């Protein structure tokens, strides 16, 4: 029996959806879970990138969109592919399958990998949301702090190498200045940067898409022979 996991991108960027789906599918393959197929869904309306609190709130409405609900109800699991987990609770209340947010999953994995953990990201406008998430999910005592890149997020999105370098600097600040023993890269669209940094640094660098897939694999056990 195969499982279908719906990966929802709460922004309207189709290339971001395709990147996250490819990464998620590769993750399930590496976990030897060829029984799990990932289907992507791009937000039908809203912002192209979530960088401010009002955009995150706008993206949360995706959980009540008829198209999204129909596809979620027709899936075996749902991943919300934005670090702020917009609409996660609302969606979880409306479907009977596992619903996992990449922010939620990455914090769980970071706490397992090394405590305290830090978060490095590119969106200063979402700092209040990220700090509130840490509190809401119960990780305040394990959290070493948030480090932000210097360049505006929309500019970094157009300069992948610069984005990788600034995120690396932020991760190093989490480690060297805050004492983090694991660092989350805070953003679904930053997943490729997270992959690039994982082999370069001495502490675990948590990719939120991978964290969500690993948690989903636990929630969807394979059929026993």
NULUMSE-14665 format. One line per field, with one value per atom (N, C-alpha, C): residue number from 0; residue in one letter; atom name; y, z, x. Coordinates in steps of 0.001 Angstrom, whole numbers. Atoms other than C-alpha are relative to their C-alpha. Example, Ala and Ser with C-alpha at 12.3 -4.5 7.8 and 13.67 -1.06 7.14 Angstrom:
// NULUMSE-14665
n <- (0 0 0 1 1 1) .
res <- (A A A S S S) .
atom <- (N CA C N CA C) .
north <- (-1190 -4500 1200 -1190 -1060 1090) .
up <- (0 7800 0 -60 7140 730) .
east <- (890 12300 900 -820 13670 -770) .
// end
This chain:
// NULUMSE-14665
n <- (0 0 0 1 1 1 2 2 2 3 3 3 4 4 4 5 5 5 6 6 6 7 7 7 8 8 8 9 9 9 10 10 10 11 11 11 12 12 12 13 13 13 14 14 14 15 15 15 16 16 16 17 17 17 18 18 18 19 19 19 20 20 20 21 21 21 22 22 22 23 23 23 24 24 24 25 25 25 26 26 26 27 27 27 28 28 28 29 29 29 30 30 30 31 31 31 32 32 32 33 33 33 34 34 34 35 35 35 36 36 36 37 37 37 38 38 38 39 39 39 40 40 40 41 41 41 42 42 42 43 43 43 44 44 44 45 45 45 46 46 46 47 47 47 48 48 48 49 49 49 50 50 50 51 51 51 52 52 52 53 53 53 54 54 54 55 55 55 56 56 56 57 57 57 58 58 58 59 59 59 60 60 60 61 61 61 62 62 62 63 63 63 64 64 64 65 65 65 66 66 66 67 67 67 68 68 68 69 69 69 70 70 70 71 71 71 72 72 72 73 73 73 74 74 74 75 75 75 76 76 76 77 77 77 78 78 78 79 79 79 80 80 80 81 81 81 82 82 82 83 83 83 84 84 84 85 85 85 86 86 86 87 87 87 88 88 88 89 89 89 90 90 90 91 91 91 92 92 92 93 93 93 94 94 94 95 95 95 96 96 96 97 97 97 98 98 98 99 99 99 100 100 100 101 101 101 102 102 102 103 103 103 104 104 104 105 105 105 106 106 106 107 107 107 108 108 108 109 109 109 110 110 110 111 111 111 112 112 112 113 113 113 114 114 114 115 115 115 116 116 116 117 117 117 118 118 118 119 119 119 120 120 120 121 121 121 122 122 122 123 123 123 124 124 124 125 125 125 126 126 126 127 127 127 128 128 128 129 129 129 130 130 130 131 131 131 132 132 132 133 133 133 134 134 134 135 135 135 136 136 136 137 137 137 138 138 138 139 139 139 140 140 140 141 141 141 142 142 142 143 143 143 144 144 144 145 145 145 146 146 146 147 147 147 148 148 148 149 149 149 150 150 150 151 151 151 152 152 152 153 153 153 154 154 154 155 155 155 156 156 156 157 157 157 158 158 158 159 159 159 160 160 160 161 161 161 162 162 162 163 163 163 164 164 164 165 165 165 166 166 166 167 167 167 168 168 168 169 169 169 170 170 170 171 171 171 172 172 172 173 173 173 174 174 174 175 175 175 176 176 176 177 177 177 178 178 178 179 179 179 180 180 180 181 181 181 182 182 182 183 183 183 184 184 184 185 185 185 186 186 186 187 187 187 188 188 188 189 189 189 190 190 190 191 191 191 192 192 192 193 193 193 194 194 194 195 195 195 196 196 196 197 197 197 198 198 198 199 199 199 200 200 200 201 201 201 202 202 202 203 203 203 204 204 204 205 205 205 206 206 206 207 207 207 208 208 208 209 209 209 210 210 210 211 211 211 212 212 212 213 213 213 214 214 214 215 215 215 216 216 216 217 217 217 218 218 218 219 219 219 220 220 220 221 221 221 222 222 222 223 223 223 224 224 224) .
res <- (X X X X X X X X X X X X X X X X X X X X X X X X X X X X X X X X X X X X X X X X X X X X X X X X X X X X X X X X X X X X X X X X X X X X X X X X X X X X X X X X X X X X X X X X X X X X X X X X X X X X X X X X X X X X X X X X X X X X X X X X X X X X X X X X X X X X X X X X X X X X X X X X X X X X X X X X X X X X X X X X X X X X X X X X X X X X X X X X X X X X X X X X X X X X X X X X X X X X X X X X X X X X X X X X X X X X X X X X X X X X X X X X X X X X X X X X X X X X X X X X X X X X X X X X X X X X X X X X X X X X X X X X X X X X X X X X X X X X X X X X X X X X X X X X X X X X X X X X X X X X X X X X X X X X X X X X X X X X X X X X X X X X X X X X X X X X X X X X X X X X X X X X X X X X X X X X X X X X X X X X X X X X X X X X X X X X X X X X X X X X X X X X X X X X X X X X X X X X X X X X X X X X X X X X X X X X X X X X X X X X X X X X X X X X X X X X X X X X X X X X X X X X X X X X X X X X X X X X X X X X X X X X X X X X X X X X X X X X X X X X X X X X X X X X X X X X X X X X X X X X X X X X X X X X X X X X X X X X X X X X X X X X X X X X X X X X X X X X X X X X X X X X X X X X X X X X X X X X X X X X X X X X X X X X X X X X X X X X X X X X X X X X X X X X X X X X X X X X X X X X X X X X X X X X X X X X X X X X X X X X X X X X X X X X X X X X X X X X X X X X X X X X X X X X X X X X X X X X X X X X X X X X X X X X X X X X X X X) .
atom <- (N CA C N CA C N CA C N CA C N CA C N CA C N CA C N CA C N CA C N CA C N CA C N CA C N CA C N CA C N CA C N CA C N CA C N CA C N CA C N CA C N CA C N CA C N CA C N CA C N CA C N CA C N CA C N CA C N CA C N CA C N CA C N CA C N CA C N CA C N CA C N CA C N CA C N CA C N CA C N CA C N CA C N CA C N CA C N CA C N CA C N CA C N CA C N CA C N CA C N CA C N CA C N CA C N CA C N CA C N CA C N CA C N CA C N CA C N CA C N CA C N CA C N CA C N CA C N CA C N CA C N CA C N CA C N CA C N CA C N CA C N CA C N CA C N CA C N CA C N CA C N CA C N CA C N CA C N CA C N CA C N CA C N CA C N CA C N CA C N CA C N CA C N CA C N CA C N CA C N CA C N CA C N CA C N CA C N CA C N CA C N CA C N CA C N CA C N CA C N CA C N CA C N CA C N CA C N CA C N CA C N CA C N CA C N CA C N CA C N CA C N CA C N CA C N CA C N CA C N CA C N CA C N CA C N CA C N CA C N CA C N CA C N CA C N CA C N CA C N CA C N CA C N CA C N CA C N CA C N CA C N CA C N CA C N CA C N CA C N CA C N CA C N CA C N CA C N CA C N CA C N CA C N CA C N CA C N CA C N CA C N CA C N CA C N CA C N CA C N CA C N CA C N CA C N CA C N CA C N CA C N CA C N CA C N CA C N CA C N CA C N CA C N CA C N CA C N CA C N CA C N CA C N CA C N CA C N CA C N CA C N CA C N CA C N CA C N CA C N CA C N CA C N CA C N CA C N CA C N CA C N CA C N CA C N CA C N CA C N CA C N CA C N CA C N CA C N CA C N CA C N CA C N CA C N CA C N CA C N CA C N CA C N CA C N CA C N CA C N CA C N CA C N CA C N CA C N CA C N CA C N CA C N CA C N CA C N CA C N CA C N CA C N CA C N CA C N CA C N CA C N CA C N CA C N CA C N CA C N CA C N CA C N CA C N CA C N CA C N CA C) .
north <- (-1200 0 1248 -1232 3419 1125 -1182 6704 1228 -1289 10147 1084 -1118 13107 1290 -1298 16560 1013 -1055 19231 1333 -1284 22618 1108 -1220 25694 1170 -1079 28588 1302 -1172 31107 -406 267 31400 -309 283 30540 -1474 1388 27392 -590 567 26997 -426 395 26940 -1305 1255 24239 -1161 1087 22158 -386 279 22490 -793 676 21435 -1416 1342 18498 -931 826 17229 -401 284 17487 -999 914 15752 -1407 1320 12926 -702 574 12402 -454 375 12312 -1324 1263 9582 -1167 1040 7622 -406 298 7921 -758 720 6619 -1378 1268 3618 -81 -63 4751 303 -150 4247 -127 88 3684 1374 -1345 7439 869 -891 9746 1406 -1389 13529 735 -841 15780 1441 -1398 19544 785 -916 22225 1414 -1398 25890 825 -858 28494 631 -559 29574 1523 -1465 33177 411 -494 35372 459 -511 36557 -1043 894 35110 -458 385 34990 573 -441 35238 668 -740 37957 904 -891 39967 -678 620 39169 -25 -23 40261 -1019 1002 37977 -1402 1300 35049 -226 112 35756 -242 201 35974 -1438 1363 32631 -1031 949 30975 -326 228 31332 -1165 1124 28582 -1241 1180 26050 -131 32 26995 103 -88 27181 -1341 1262 24575 -931 821 23373 -695 559 22850 -1065 973 21099 -1285 1188 18764 -871 781 17734 -582 510 17398 -1206 1102 15149 -1236 1109 13006 -526 400 12494 -830 798 10231 784 -867 13027 1343 -1361 16771 658 -810 18891 1450 -1441 22672 552 -316 23983 1441 -1329 27369 -50 153 27823 492 -493 29778 -909 971 26778 659 -696 29008 -959 825 27349 -1411 1387 24220 -519 476 23970 -109 24 24835 -1203 1132 22237 -1321 1238 19573 -329 209 20071 -430 271 19524 -1276 1247 16372 -1063 1100 12957 -642 543 12408 843 -804 13543 1299 -1308 17264 517 -370 18386 1329 -1258 21881 -117 124 22277 731 -659 24723 -911 943 22313 -1167 1192 19322 324 -338 21139 292 -253 22287 -1299 1308 18751 -689 666 17429 689 -732 20180 -302 299 19490 -1405 1356 15807 4 32 16580 675 -719 19020 1139 -1066 21297 770 -880 24269 49 -169 24944 1443 -1331 28139 -56 -127 29354 1107 -997 31168 170 -228 32805 1379 -1205 35696 1044 -834 37299 691 -712 39875 369 -339 40762 -1106 1128 37297 -389 324 37394 -187 215 37861 -1345 1277 34838 -1166 1097 32642 -136 56 33569 -509 501 32926 -1501 1439 29510 -788 689 28518 -160 52 29375 -970 802 27719 -1487 1419 24446 -524 443 24361 -170 171 24761 1197 -1224 28061 -298 296 26459 -582 591 24690 956 -923 27742 972 -874 29649 1365 -1304 32449 -47 -165 33699 913 -823 35044 257 -425 36986 415 -452 37599 1515 -1457 41168 568 -493 41466 -305 190 41823 -1338 1352 38445 -93 60 39266 153 -130 40350 -1292 1260 37195 -1112 1046 35045 22 -122 36341 -246 176 35630 -1217 1218 31988 -129 135 32088 953 -971 35213 -471 528 33656 -1101 1072 30551 574 -558 32691 722 -736 34942 -941 979 31965 -740 641 30279 904 -947 33425 23 -22 33401 -1284 1269 29714 27 -85 30341 907 -872 33187 -750 829 30792 -908 944 28364 714 -619 30686 1035 -1065 33506 -421 374 31783 -1377 1325 28311 -1084 1007 26415 -1275 1297 22720 -627 335 22439 1292 -1246 25141 -329 145 25248 1111 -1010 27015 276 -297 28783 459 -361 28652 -1120 993 26249 364 -393 28262 -10 31 28093 -1430 1400 24293 -366 307 24189 555 -547 26457 -893 896 24157 -1239 1170 21207 318 -380 23079 167 -278 23939 -1238 1141 20524 -665 685 19126 905 -962 22276 325 -477 22767 -1154 1054 20840 -432 366 20859 -333 290 19508 1280 -1087 21965 -615 633 21185 624 -400 21368 -261 206 21922 -928 919 20068 -1439 1348 17015 -422 312 17198 -410 321 17191 -1359 1288 14241 -1155 1065 12206 -246 166 12871 -658 614 11985 -1495 1417 8702 -804 661 7880 -153 3 8705 -923 867 6605 -1281 1207 3186 -823 829 879 -1245 1248 -2190 -1100 1121 -5206 -1198 1170 -8246 -1151) .
up <- (0 0 0 71 -930 727 -678 896 -857 657 -612 1062 -922 1329 -792 635 356 660 -507 734 -468 317 888 108 -36 -40 215 -264 1613 -733 867 -798 -1450 1367 -4509 -973 863 -5833 -391 475 -7947 25 -103 -8195 1425 -1389 -4389 313 -200 -4337 -618 703 -6899 723 -726 -4961 1269 -1254 -1672 -237 324 -3271 -391 416 -4911 1202 -1189 -1623 903 -839 277 -585 621 -2241 135 -170 -2120 1432 -1395 1671 275 -222 1688 -669 676 -821 843 -834 1425 1262 -1165 4303 -375 542 2106 148 -42 2073 -1399 1365 -1600 -78 -46 -497 204 -222 124 -1226 1160 -2814 428 -399 -2384 -1135 965 -4146 508 -400 -4086 -305 217 -3777 313 -172 -4291 385 -411 -2570 -1228 1177 -5113 -16 -81 -3897 1220 -1141 -1515 -402 287 -1219 -647 664 -3295 944 -1013 -231 1330 -1303 3468 756 -649 4983 1138 -1018 7253 700 -800 9936 -711 674 7846 -1134 1059 5003 584 -667 7405 398 -371 8694 -1227 1243 5131 -487 462 4313 828 -865 7266 -533 562 5373 -978 941 3025 593 -662 5596 -206 184 4830 -1473 1422 1047 -478 410 -562 -775 771 -2994 912 -927 -193 871 -845 2055 -759 796 -735 -216 240 -1508 1301 -1292 2172 441 -396 2807 -866 919 -157 126 -212 1227 1271 -1199 3856 1051 -912 5429 -669 517 5059 681 -520 5454 -383 250 5810 -178 363 4046 182 -364 5695 1464 -1338 8860 1091 -985 10621 206 -101 10194 -152 127 8916 -291 192 9218 520 -427 10831 905 -957 13749 -634 665 11652 -918 924 9042 755 -781 11648 588 -573 13088 -1041 1056 9700 -788 695 8457 1017 -937 10002 -209 280 8741 725 -648 10252 -764 568 9646 763 -620 10318 -579 435 10169 10 64 9150 1163 -1182 12009 1213 -1092 14502 -36 132 13166 208 -117 12965 1445 -1409 16579 784 -651 17705 -319 387 15728 600 -563 16926 1482 -1423 20552 231 -96 19972 -340 514 18113 940 -887 20589 686 -734 23308 765 628 23354 -1521 1450 19734 -368 512 17705 -1324 1302 14598 -778 912 11658 -1164 1091 9063 -625 803 6618 179 -29 7687 1351 -1273 10495 287 -201 9929 646 -607 11182 1366 -1297 14354 1104 -1065 16643 -122 211 15089 401 -314 15435 1508 -1448 19080 677 -552 19764 -228 280 18079 1007 -958 20319 1337 -1253 23345 -109 158 21998 -51 107 21187 1221 -1254 24609 19 93 23651 540 -445 25394 797 -830 27873 -799 848 25070 -1083 1104 22775 360 -277 22554 -662 613 20286 -1508 1428 16798 -588 719 14355 -1409 1280 11226 -962 1037 7953 -149 91 7129 -1162 1225 3653 -11 72 2949 -656 483 2309 -1493 1421 -1159 -856 722 -2248 82 -148 -851 -849 795 -2642 -1454 1371 -5915 -99 -27 -4858 861 -803 -3727 708 -654 -3039 1188 -1104 -938 1139 -1022 873 803 -696 1674 955 -825 2980 1218 -1138 5139 1000 -922 6563 760 -690 7321 1116 -1027 9176 1184 -1067 11128 822 -715 11987 921 -814 13210 1215 -1132 15379 1044 -925 16888 821 -660 17700 912 -699 18741 1041 -913 20434 955 -806 21722 644 -576 22499 -529 579 20206 -335 357 19741 -1198 1250 16805 -480 544 14462 -1103 1021 12431 -1030 1052 9071 -153 -162 9489 -1254 1175 6189 -1019 1056 3600 -1250 1182 682 223 -313 2487 73 -170 2340 -775 761 -386 695 -767 1665 1199 -1134 4637 -431 506 2531 -228 304 1444 1264 -1233 5032 864 -910 6585 67 24 5505 374 -223 6331 1470 -1375 10033 995 -971 13165 800 -743 14717 -993 900 13253 -504 618 10817 -464 214 10707 -1194 1164 7373 338 -457 8200 -889 885 5118 335 -343 5966 1362 -1325 9618 -74 136 8601 -667 690 6243 927 -924 8891 1046 -948 11353 -669 725 8714 -205 193 8025 1271 -1262 11712 166 -170 11544 -997 1042 8392 -87 26 9196 -1253 1195 6218 342 -209 5737 417 -431 7554 -928 877 5334 726) .
east <- (857 0 891 -793 1374 -723 526 916 263 -197 434 85 -182 1806 -138 208 576 922 -879 3268 -566 618 1576 1032 -809 3574 -948 951 1698 291 -159 3218 -273 453 2484 1142 -1149 5972 39 -31 5735 1417 -1349 9548 360 -249 9696 -709 730 7026 753 -697 8908 1288 -1246 12172 -276 300 10579 -511 508 8751 1143 -1131 11939 850 -796 13806 -714 773 11013 -20 30 10763 1345 -1334 14529 228 -139 14347 -698 722 11699 725 -773 13786 1207 -1173 16850 -384 507 14720 -537 513 13830 -1520 1456 10217 -533 495 9435 -1514 1459 5843 -637 539 5484 268 -99 4790 -406 259 4904 -696 709 2421 48 -104 2959 -1264 1125 300 470 -383 1119 -1220 1112 -1041 -650 673 -3685 -48 1 -3478 810 -760 -1496 1387 -1343 2126 900 -959 4972 1101 -975 7231 -472 481 6432 1148 -1090 8614 -474 543 6290 -1174 1042 3724 -1351 1292 741 -57 -45 1863 -154 153 2142 -1454 1412 -1360 -875 743 -2641 159 -265 -1008 -759 710 -2771 -1386 1335 -6050 -25 -48 -4853 -651 559 -6056 -1501 1443 -9661 -398 307 -9381 -573 631 -11711 935 -926 -9020 1005 -984 -6516 -640 684 -9016 -313 332 -10098 1231 -1215 -6533 551 -474 -5632 -806 858 -8603 216 -260 -7549 1430 -1393 -4018 119 -261 -2489 781 -732 -458 194 -154 67 1193 -1095 3207 -262 135 2827 1409 -1369 5920 425 -507 6460 383 -558 8502 -943 963 5751 -1188 1104 3401 -1372 1291 561 -1149 1189 -2836 125 -233 -1389 -1109 986 -3801 -1383 1307 -6850 -128 26 -5950 -57 -28 -5218 -1370 1332 -8694 -1025 983 -10352 274 -305 -8647 378 -248 -8089 1364 -1333 -4523 1053 -1040 -1200 262 -342 -537 1212 -1269 3039 475 -594 4515 1510 -1457 8136 680 -542 8727 -98 250 7218 981 -847 9186 1475 -1417 12520 383 -306 12315 74 -67 11567 1319 -1235 14530 1215 -1135 16862 172 -78 16014 556 -560 16805 1487 -1371 20039 985 -905 21516 -715 656 20278 1075 982 20402 133 -30 19479 -318 270 19434 -733 668 17618 699 -567 19213 -956 940 16997 229 -206 16628 -1101 1210 13327 -178 168 13582 -1448 1401 9938 -813 711 8947 571 -602 11047 -1042 991 7988 -706 674 6296 898 -918 9393 173 -160 9898 -1270 1263 6220 -135 37 6497 819 -866 9383 -724 757 7234 -1171 1221 4090 293 -334 5826 753 -582 7464 1501 -1448 11125 781 -674 11948 1273 -1166 14363 1153 -1039 16247 495 -263 16410 1115 -1144 19698 -119 187 18511 -146 250 17699 1070 -967 20302 -520 555 19329 1101 -920 21124 -97 -68 22147 -802 627 20615 -1497 1451 16890 -334 292 15233 -307 322 13900 1258 -1265 17383 811 -738 18958 -599 647 16403 464 -497 17852 1504 -1462 21452 341 -160 21791 1341 -1307 25538 128 -35 25215 -899 901 22277 683 -717 24337 1048 -1070 27216 -557 555 25065 -657 575 23206 1097 -1121 26517 529 -442 27618 -973 1003 24360 42 -122 24735 1218 -1212 28279 -216 313 26985 -830 797 24427 913 -898 27238 993 -1130 30041 -416 411 28128 -1113 1159 24992 139 -199 26318 -906 889 23956 763 -582 24662 -718 687 22246 -645 554 20949 -995 1042 17737 154 125 17639 -1493 1417 14313 -702 783 12455 -62 120 11073 776 -772 12527 1517 -1437 15909 532 -376 16002 1263 -1208 18654 1242 -1116 20898 313 -215 20383 770 -711 21519 1469 -1378 24634 838 -740 25574 211 -43 25040 1366 -1287 28395 1173 -1081 30377 234 -70 29718 39 -282 30560 -1229 1207 27080 -1108 1114 23818 -674 757 22235 -1321 1299 18528 -707 792 16727 -1462 1376 13039 -828 732 11753 370 -449 13863 -558 529 12787 -1467 1421 9119 -198 124 9620 365 -394 11419 -1085 1102 8606 -1199 1116 6009 248 -324 7819 -278 330 7388 -1509 1461 3677 -699 574 3075 828 -823 4515 -267 194 5092 -814 735 2922 978 -824 4298 -221 168 4997 -685) .
// end
